[in-house]
Amino acid sequence: MQEVKYGKVTPDLIEEFKKIVPGKVHVNGDINEDYFHDEMPIYGKGAPDVVVEATTTEDIAGIVKLCYEKSIPVIPRGAGTGLTGAAVAMYGGVMIDMSKMNKILGYDMENFVVEVQAGVLLNDLAEDAQRQGLMYPPDPGEKFATLGGNVATNAGGMRAVKYGCTRDYVRAMTVVLPTGEIVKMGATVSKTSTGYSLLNLMIGSEGTLGIITELTLKVIPAPKESISLIIPYENLEDCIATVPKFFMAHLQPQALEFMEKEIVLASERYLGKSVFPQKLEGIDIGAYLLVTFDGDNMEELEEITEQASEVVFEHGAIDVLVADTPSKKKDAWAARSSFLEAIEAETKLLDECDVVVPVNQIATYLTFVKSLEDDYDFKIKSFGHAGDGNLHIYTCANDMDEAVFKKQVADFMKVIYKKAADCGGLISGEHGIGYGKIDYLEDFAGEANMRIMRGIKEVFDPKMILNPGKVCYKL
């Protein structure tokens, strides 16, 4: 890897920034500490020298061009909801806050796409699309992340089992390259064999190859009805083992989530509301599936519910509880959506991973992970997208020394990432690598793949100014 030397942010350069973005440049004590970390602060802090609030692609291009000339690091940032330190300024420099680029630019109802600025929140697009009778299918758990951040990490979410990940809904984008050049990638079409897919290379690149400023996203007609099922089991093994049976029975859930009892209880404490049963027919519940089906009418969904009930009862389910009213569905999914917040509320030291394994390996993998808990001083909590094998595993401690916690977690992560690979999986399904997981990617991907990724980075960003020290290029 090449040696990288960065320039200094001088008062003269700050004045140049202010000419490009008047009144929206923050320095020194004027920078809010929220910019120094993301939602997983265990990885440490990184303070930018300058924060620039951008409102247009041209704003960003002007700032980046100046930084390229002076070899100043540039870090794009959306809502700061990442979990791997991808949007943290590890080497100072200029952070570009894109949260003000939050306009939904318009729908093309004939081609079923919507154009948005990258700072639009997922929740805002979801609600606006619904008002148009449409649905934007990607549904990551953090509803107040930006769409640019979703695309930069190829976020998945709960509906990926039926509708796919964010990548499947990106038709085109406007990107500012590290040189300050503005380029368009993709088009409002559903297929292409037009050279290398730069669009797909940019998706999931975590702001290391270019800054995504505008997006053209696919939307679909919204399903008319949906129904959710809470399915309790005595133990996690039976719960997870049922998952492949849904697909073998030709059922197509919109979402298929698993959760252990302990994390459900934490969520209910956090929300102050009990939704999931803890005991049924004298049996203590150990785990749950939360399933949603969507369709054109309730008659169709009731038939699907009957079929699903037959499947799960054959494989150890204690009961099937139907959430068929808006309030019941809202309560059930509010509990699921609050898992991370609930863990954070009760935990001082926290780290996480989001491995993805083949669906038929979920039970084997989670049984292995749970078997490790006696080897460490922290607690292990897990939940995830059972339908696509994307598992969220958290290490939680309150009374450990932070240095000891980090050392033990590093060892634990190496062990479980290796097991994921042995099961035919990958080390991240949707959260990305950032800088918090870069060492694990190097161990997992191998020398040749890392060389190719670093070569791509060098072609896009020869001065290494864009989001340095992330994904594949350590400094």
Residue, then its C-alpha position, 0 to 999 in steps of 0.5 A: m500500500q502506498e504511503v499517504k500524507y495529508g495536508k492541513v486545514t488552514p484558516d485560508l482554506i476554511e474561508e474558501f469553504k465559506k465562499i462555497v457554502p456560506g454560513k454552513v461551515h463549523v470549526n473547533g468548538d463549534i462542532n457538535e460532538d455528535y459528529f465524533h462517533d456513530e451508534m457504536p461508540i466502542y470503536g472510539k472517537g474521531a474528530p473532524d477539523v471542519v464540518v460543512e453542511a452541504t445542500t447541493t451536489e455542486d456544494i460538495a463538488g466544490i469542497v471536494k475539489l479544494c480538498y483534493e488539491k490540498s490532500i485533505p481527508v473528506i468524510p461524507r456523513g448522513a444521519g450518523t446511525g452506522l454501527t462500524g465507524a464508517a462515517v467517523a473522521m479518523y484522520g481529521g479533515v473535512m466532514i460533509d454533513m449531508s443531512k440537509m440534502n433531504k428533498i424528495l425530488g419527484y416520482d416517475m409513475e410510469n417507470f415506477v421510480v422516485e428521485v431523491q437527494a441522498g440525505v432523505l430519511l428512509n422513514d420519510l420516503a416510506e411514508d411519502a411513497q405510501r401516500q402515493g399508493l407505492m412502497y419502497p421495499p427496503d426496510p432496515g431497522e433504523k428508520f431514521a438513517t439516510l437513503g445515501g447511507n443505506v445505499a453506501t452500506n447496501a442495507g438489507g432489513m426485514r423485508a429482504v427475504k421477499y423483496g431483496c436488499t437496497r442494491d436491488y432498488v437502485r437504478a441510478m445515482t449522481v456521485v461526486l468523485p474524490t477529484g470533485e468531478i460530478v458523474k452519473m451512474g446507471a439509468t431508469v432501466s431495469k437491466t444493463s450490459t453496458g460495461y463494468s457496473l460502476l453503479n453496483l461498485m459504488i453501492g456498498s462502498e461506504g463512502t470510500l470511492g465517491i460521495i452519493t448525492e442523488l438517487t433514482l430508486k425503484v418503487i412498487p405498488a403497495p400491497k393492499e393488505s398484510i398480516s403478522l404472526i407471533i409464533p412462540y417456541e420452547n427453545l431457539e433450536d426448534c424456532i430456527a429449524t422451522v425457517p426453511k420449512f416456510f420456503m419448502a411449503h411455497l410460502q413467501p413471507q414479507a418478513l421472517e424474524f427470530m428473537e430470543k426471549e431475553i432480548v424480547l423482555a429487554s425490548e418490552r422493558y424499554l417500551g413499557k409494553s408487553v406484547f409477546p407471551q412468556k408462558l403458554e400451556g404451562i410451557d416457558i417460551g424461549a424464542y419467537l418467530l415474527v412473520t409478516f405476509d402481504g397480499d391483495n386481500m385478507e381472504e388470501l392472507e387468511e389462507i396463507t396463515e392457515q398453511a403457515s400454522e400447519v407448517v409451524f405446528e409440525h415443527g414445534a411451535i407452541d401457538v400462532l398468535v395473529a396480529d391482524t389489526p393495525s394496533k396489534k401489528k404496530d405493537a409487535w413490530a415496535a418491539r422488534s424495531s426497538f431491540l438495539e435501543a433496548i440493548e443500549a439502554e441496559t448496556k455500558l459496553l457493547d459491540e455487534c456483528d451482523v454475519v450472514v449464513p445460509v438459511n439451513q446453517i442458522a441453527t448450527y451457527l447460533t448453537f455454536v455461538k451460544s456455546l461460547e458464552d461460558d468462555y467470556d465475561f460478557k453476555i451474548k444476545s442475538f436476533g436477526h433476519a431468519g428468512d435470509g440468514n442475516l444474524h445480529i449478535y451483540t456482546c454486552a457488559n456492564d461491569m468489565d474493564e473496557a480494555v479487557f472487554k475489547k480484548q475478549v470481544a476481538d477474540f470472540m469475533k475472530v472465532i465467530y467470523k471463522k465459523a460463519a465462513d466455515c458455514g458458507g457465510l460472510i462477515s457482514g450482511e448489511h452493516g458494512i465494514g467501516y474501520g471497526k471490522i477492517d481487520y476481520l475483513e482482511d482475515f476473511a477475504g484473503e490476500a488476492n481479494m484484498r489486493i483487488m479491493r485496494g486497487i479499486k480504491e487507488v483508481f478511484d481515489p489516488k490521493m486516498i482522501l475519501n473516507p480514509g482508513k475504512v473498509c479495505y485500506k488501513l493507514 
